[in-house]
């Protein structure tokens, strides 16, 4: 878990334990009361795993492949394209 996710879990756990109110938790995390209620319900049903984003660790579908990045860098380093902007390679 990231530090942000750990902080969210601590605040939501305090809310579940009755140490914080919904409005206090909302102010603490900078979220709406509706989002706090959603997080509380999710943590109660699924545990701390609910707070971890489902795409964590995945590479975006539109990201350039490592092979293409290497080709772009090699072209940029060549004499022919040394004055070109990286935007020209996209």
N, C-alpha and C positions, 0 to 999 in steps of 0.2 A: 504494500500500500504506500502511496505517496504521503507526504506530510499533510497535504490538503485533505486527503481522504481520512487520515488518522484524526485530524482535528474535527472533521465532520462527525466521525464516529464517536469521539469523546463528547461532543455537544449533544448528539442524539441520544447517547447512553444516559447522559445527565437528565435529559428531558424524560426519557422512559422511567428513570429512577425517581422522578418527581423533584429533582433539585433545581430544574429550570422550568419556566413557563414557555409556551409556544412562542409568544412574542419576544421573550428574552433570547431564545434560540435563533429566531429569525434575525434579530438585530446582530447577534454574535456572528452568524454566518453570512449576513448580507443577502438573505433570501426572503421570499414572501412567506407568510404563515401557511399558505396553501402548500408550498414546496416543502416546508418543514413537516407538515402532516403527512405528505407523500413519503418523505424519507423515513419518518418514524414508523409508518405502516410497513414499508419495505424491510427495514431492519428487524422489526418484530417478526415478520413472516420468513425472511430469507437469511437473516443474520448480517454480519458485516460485509459479506460478499456483494450485497445489494449496492453498496456505495462505490464499487469499482466499475468504471466504465467498461462496457462490453467490447469495445474496440481497442482496449489497451494492449499494446504489443503488436498490433497489426500494422502493416504498411498500407498507406492509402492507395486506392485502386488507380488513381491518376498520377501517382509518383513515377518518376523516371527510373528505369532499371539501372543497376550499377554498371552494366556493360555500356549503355548509352551515355552515362555520365563520363565514363573513361574515354569514350570516343570524342565527346565534346571537348574534354580537357586536352586531349592530344591534338585535335584540330586547332584549338586556341593557341597552343604553344608552338604550332608550326609557323614558319615565316610568312606563309600565304595569308593567314588570318590573324596575325599578331595585333593589328590595329582594329579588329572587329569587336563589337560589343557582344556579350554573352546572349543577349536577346535575339541576335541574328541566328543563333544556333537552335532555337526552339522551333 
